[in-house]
Amino acid sequence: MLIESSVNGLYQIEEQLDQQFIRVNKSTILNMKYIKSLKADIGSRIIVYLDNQDQILVSRTYAKEFKKRLGGE
């Protein structure tokens, strides 16, 4: 499950979601239970592959928290 909205709207939504959701860039919140695999990308970014074949880019801004939540840092 992805949630995409305006930047201001996402901050409000993000505060209401439980821990299985994580912000991955300025316009996307991701449900971590649908992650199939990950791939490191240039510039400390991460490409997330989802169960439904979608690919989402984790920006540098959110990459550190993303890795921490996955237990990798």
Buried (B, 14 or more C-beta within 10 A) or exposed (E): EBBEBEEEEBEEBBEEEEEEBBBBBEBBBBBBEBBEEBEEEEEEBBEBBBEEEEEBBBBEBBBEBBBEBEEEE
